[in-house]
Amino acid sequence: MNKLTNKFSISSRGIRPKLLVAFCLMSVIPILVCFNYIFPSWFQGFFLSKSNISITFLLASSIIFALLGFTIVKEMVDNILRISSDAKIIANGDFEHKISVRREDEIGDLGKSLSELIGRIKDNMSELQTYSEKTKEINLEINKRVLALSSLLHISNLISQGDDLNDVLEVIVEKITQIGDSSLGFLILLEESSKEYILKSMHGPKSLRLKSMGLERFKVALGKNTLGRLLAARETLVLDSRQAVDSEIEELQKILMVTNALIVPVIVHDKSYGLLGIGNENQNFAYSLSDTELMSIFAKQTSIAVENDVLLKKIDKLEIRDVLTGLFNESYIRSRLDEEIKRAINFQRPCAFVLLGIDDFGGYEQRFGNIAEESVLKKIATLIREGTSDIDKVARFSDSEFAVVLPERNKRQSLNFAEDMRKKIELTFSGEADIKKRLTISGTVTENPIDGVSADELINKALEILRKNKPKGNNQIWS
């Protein structure tokens, strides 16, 4: 029955049949009017005489047919307008809006096609959103890596330039606070002199509060308390929302005043040399694998910085010559003076120490430049060296001071030597056209055992005399 109904139902037809039916229905009135005007006698005679049908009935029937045709057309137009309205709503971004037209003709097919297209667009947008989020994560990771690489290059430059170890370590700790949304970065390092593990550096918003509470909480003994056991184990600790909390973890959180922490060991020559760590108070936080890798790299940079500093100190101890003047350096002259004093005591012979400083040399470089300054230092070094014997030892003691160890000479003889050097240098530079380039020296003489029985005592006494008498005037020798 349904099949038969659908077969004869106009709703199951396409747009063209419906438009044809509507056209036919709506054409009844014009056709009747035409017949009435063209064949009025025949039209009225035929309908009135043969069929006994009134004009009123015919007109009513015609109007009904026209209305039916209009209804069919209006229904099709309304559905098209509804689809257009739905399409505009969806085009404005409301992809959850549904196409409301449900028909079995071309308009219904259009609605279905639009619904399928919108479904595919939603799927594609969902994929694009997922891709966008992944791209954002990748970009963040790339930015993090670039920032880390820049930091590592900066640190490498500092190490290669031979910057002070403390300055390098400060930069390292400052840079690691950029990892893992950290509010704290710290470095615990072995102090060679005391053989203790102490807090070397700390950065981040949490550092001020921790410093105000005292740094004793960071003092570490190898194998004792949480940090000490972590140091002895030489293992990386990742403390975040994935980590089970026990008494040791709670103790560590209390010490650092953080919820999450990432701590890596600093290994120097296969020895536990310290701990490098970061932390924050974020909830439901987890460190990524890249965070751990970056911290390990920074820990290796710390190891390199420490090793480099140790090597530089060893080189300084081995080096006995000043690079600029070719004279002995301070460390060598101190050790040599100690040896000569011991020899003088054993053989009951005199030994003197002479300290000579260039007068008002502080502003010389500012006025004449670094090249002129180095030239003057080399010239004065040559003059002093030429005035000594083979057994005497001459050294550049500081930036503008020179030291001479005079074995076998007493204070009077040493004063004569110092006075000769003063006159010689004054004469050498007296011919300078620029008065500001006319340099002089002042100095002092100490002797063993009158002024001291060790190198430190003689040197300290000489420095004391020189500093005390310097305000009295330039170009003088004191004892």
Residue pairs with C-beta under 8 A, 6 or more apart in sequence:
6 12
10 17
10 18
10 21
10 72
11 103
11 104
12 104
12 105
13 21
13 105
14 105
14 106
15 76
15 105
15 106
15 107
18 72
18 76
18 105
19 72
19 73
19 76
21 69
21 72
22 68
22 69
22 70
22 72
22 73
23 69
24 69
25 65
25 66
25 68
25 69
25 72
26 65
26 66
26 69
26 70
26 73
28 61
28 62
28 65
28 66
29 62
29 63
29 65
29 66
32 58
32 59
32 62
35 43
36 43
36 44
44 55
47 53
47 55
47 58
48 54
48 55
76 107
79 101
79 103
79 107
80 107
82 100
82 101
83 99
83 101
83 107
83 110
83 111
83 114
86 97
86 98
86 99
86 100
86 101
86 114
87 114
89 97
90 97
90 114
90 118
95 118
95 121
95 122
95 125
98 115
99 111
99 112
99 114
99 115
99 118
100 111
101 107
101 108
101 110
101 111
102 108
102 111
103 111
141 290
144 179
144 290
144 294
145 290
147 178
148 175
148 178
148 179
148 294
148 297
151 175
151 178
151 298
152 297
152 298
152 301
154 171
154 175
155 168
155 171
155 172
155 175
155 298
155 301
155 305
156 301
158 167
158 168
158 171
158 305
159 168
159 301
159 304
159 305
159 308
162 308
162 312
165 305
165 306
165 309
166 200
166 201
168 305
169 187
169 189
169 200
169 201
169 302
169 305
170 201
170 203
172 187
172 201
172 276
172 298
172 301
172 302
172 305
173 185
173 186
173 187
173 201
173 202
173 203
173 276
174 185
174 203
175 298
176 182
176 185
176 276
176 278
176 294
176 295
176 298
177 183
177 184
177 185
177 203
177 204
177 278
179 262
179 278
179 291
179 294
179 295
180 260
180 262
180 278
180 280
180 287
180 288
180 291
181 280
181 282
181 285
182 204
182 278
182 279
182 280
183 204
183 205
183 206
183 258
183 279
183 280
183 281
184 202
184 203
184 204
184 205
184 206
184 207
184 210
184 256
184 257
184 258
184 277
184 278
184 279
184 280
185 202
185 203
185 204
185 207
185 277
185 278
186 199
186 201
186 202
186 203
186 207
186 218
186 256
186 275
186 276
186 277
186 278
187 199
187 200
187 201
187 202
187 266
187 274
187 275
187 276
187 277
187 302
188 197
188 198
188 199
188 200
188 218
188 220
188 227
188 231
188 274
188 275
188 277
189 197
189 198
189 200
189 266
189 273
189 274
189 306
190 196
190 197
190 272
190 273
190 274
191 197
191 198
196 219
197 219
197 220
197 221
197 222
197 228
197 231
197 274
197 275
198 215
198 218
198 219
198 220
199 215
199 218
199 219
200 274
202 210
202 211
206 256
206 257
206 258
206 279
209 257
210 217
210 218
210 256
210 257
217 255
218 227
218 255
220 227
220 228
220 231
220 275
221 228
222 228
222 231
222 232
222 272
223 229
223 231
223 232
225 251
226 248
226 249
226 251
226 252
226 255
227 252
227 255
227 275
229 248
230 237
230 263
230 265
230 275
231 265
231 272
231 274
231 275
232 272
234 265
234 267
234 272
235 265
236 262
236 263
236 264
236 265
236 292
236 295
236 296
237 252
237 261
237 262
237 263
238 262
238 287
238 292
239 249
239 252
239 253
239 260
239 261
239 262
239 263
239 279
240 260
240 262
240 285
240 286
240 287
241 260
241 283
241 284
241 285
241 286
242 286
243 249
245 253
252 261
253 259
253 261
256 277
256 279
258 279
258 280
258 281
259 279
259 280
259 281
259 282
259 283
259 285
260 279
260 280
260 281
260 282
260 285
260 287
261 277
261 278
261 279
262 277
262 278
262 279
262 287
262 291
262 292
262 295
263 275
263 276
263 277
263 278
264 275
264 276
264 277
264 292
264 295
264 296
264 298
264 299
265 272
265 274
265 275
265 276
265 299
266 272
266 273
266 274
266 275
266 276
266 299
266 302
266 303
266 306
267 273
267 299
267 303
268 303
268 306
268 307
268 310
269 307
273 303
273 306
274 302
276 295
276 298
276 299
276 302
278 295
316 331
317 331
319 329
320 328
320 329
320 331
320 332
321 327
321 328
321 329
321 332
322 328
322 329
322 395
322 396
324 374
324 377
324 378
324 396
325 377
325 378
325 381
325 396
326 381
327 381
327 385
327 394
327 395
327 396
327 402
328 336
328 393
328 394
328 395
328 396
329 395
329 396
330 395
330 396
330 397
330 398
330 403
332 395
333 393
333 395
333 397
333 403
333 405
334 455
334 456
334 459
335 455
336 393
336 405
337 351
337 353
337 405
337 455
337 458
337 459
338 454
338 455
340 351
340 393
340 405
340 407
341 351
341 448
341 453
341 454
341 455
341 458
343 349
343 351
343 407
344 350
344 351
344 407
344 448
345 448
345 449
345 453
349 407
349 408
350 408
350 409
350 410
350 411
350 413
350 447
350 448
351 405
351 406
351 407
351 408
351 409
351 447
351 448
352 405
352 406
352 409
352 410
352 411
352 413
352 414
352 445
352 446
352 447
352 448
353 403
353 404
353 405
353 406
353 445
353 446
353 447
353 448
353 455
353 458
353 459
353 462
354 403
354 404
354 406
354 414
354 417
354 418
354 443
354 444
354 445
354 462
355 397
355 401
355 402
355 403
355 443
355 444
355 445
355 446
355 459
355 462
355 463
355 466
356 384
356 401
356 402
356 403
356 404
356 418
356 421
356 422
356 441
356 442
356 443
357 400
357 401
357 402
357 441
357 442
357 443
357 466
357 470
358 364
358 376
358 380
358 400
358 401
358 439
358 440
358 441
359 439
359 440
359 441
359 442
359 474
359 475
360 474
361 373
361 399
361 400
361 439
362 400
364 372
364 373
364 376
364 439
365 372
365 373
367 436
368 436
368 437
376 439
377 396
377 400
379 428
380 402
380 425
380 439
380 441
381 394
381 396
381 402
383 421
383 424
383 425
383 428
384 394
384 402
384 404
384 421
385 394
387 417
387 420
387 421
387 424
388 394
388 404
388 406
388 417
391 407
391 408
392 404
392 405
392 406
392 407
393 404
393 405
394 402
394 403
394 404
395 402
395 403
395 404
395 405
396 402
396 403
397 403
403 459
404 417
406 413
406 414
406 417
409 417
410 447
411 445
411 446
411 447
411 450
411 479
414 445
414 447
415 445
415 477
415 479
418 443
418 444
418 445
418 477
419 477
421 441
421 443
422 440
422 441
422 442
422 443
422 475
422 476
422 477
425 439
425 440
425 441
426 440
426 441
426 475
429 437
429 438
429 439
429 440
430 438
432 438
440 474
440 475
441 475
442 466
442 469
442 470
442 474
442 475
442 476
442 477
442 478
443 466
443 477
443 478
444 462
444 465
444 466
444 469
444 477
444 478
444 479
445 462
445 477
445 478
445 479
446 452
446 458
446 459
446 461
446 462
446 465
446 479
447 458
448 458
451 457
451 458
451 461
451 462
452 458
452 460
452 461
465 478
465 479
466 478
469 476
469 478
